[in-house]
Each structure stands twice: as structure tokens, then as C-alpha cells.
Amino acid sequence: MRILHTMLRVGDLERSIAFYTEILGMKLLRRQEYPEGRFTLAFLGYGAEERHTVLELTYNWGKAFYDRGNAYGHIAIEVDDAKAACDAIRARGGKILYEAAPMMFDASILIAFIEDPDGYAIELIQK
């Protein structure tokens, strides 16, 4: 068994694809429309789905906003240098929630948090 993907519902698919590809450097792996169900799926990631866990963005046609509730935590992405990643994301127009710094309960781990266009938190964890 392996984890295949994590799914997020998004209010503007093109905006979200642009964020994950242009700001975070993912690749759009595939996109599929389901006219009868009135939704579109886009799969993005850093490698092929056959070998890597990917992100599925689901756009339900005509739905521009979702209440994320209080159960969602974050997606985590490993980076070589958390400060440099924040600087690059900021330069591309990304929103930094928490600058690169040691984790409160384990100073050996350097983390940062950013936010995607729909308000989902993404944790950057330095290798």
C-alpha cells in the first residue's frame, strides 16, 4: 500500500494551478473534466504519480469558496533551505504565514508556513 494523493477543493482552479506550479514548482501531471458531475480534477506534484504522492485539486463548477473547518492542518513539503524557499516564494507573490525558524518544541527542525490562494496552510520543512 502507499498514499496516492491528497485532495483539496479549490474555488478557482486556474489560480490554484498557477500557485502550485509557478510558486511551489510542481508540475501539472494531468487534468480531467467530468461534465456530467460538473467538476474538474487537476493532479500536481514533483514526480510521476506512479512513484510519488501527488496533490489533487478538485474544482466543483460554480463553487468559489469552501469553509475549511477546524480539522484541516497542513500539507508538508521538504525543502533544502527553508529561509531561501520563503524568500523565493515571497518574490513570486506567495504569502508567508510564519518565517523560517526553529520549531518551538524541537529546535533542530527548521520550519516555515505559507498559504495557498484558498487559505490552505503549507508547511516547509528544511532537510
Summary of the structure (lengths in Angstrom):
residues: 127
radius of gyration: 15.2
end to end distance: 25.2
largest distance: 50.7
contacts: 332
relative contact order: 0.21
helix: 17%
strand: 45%
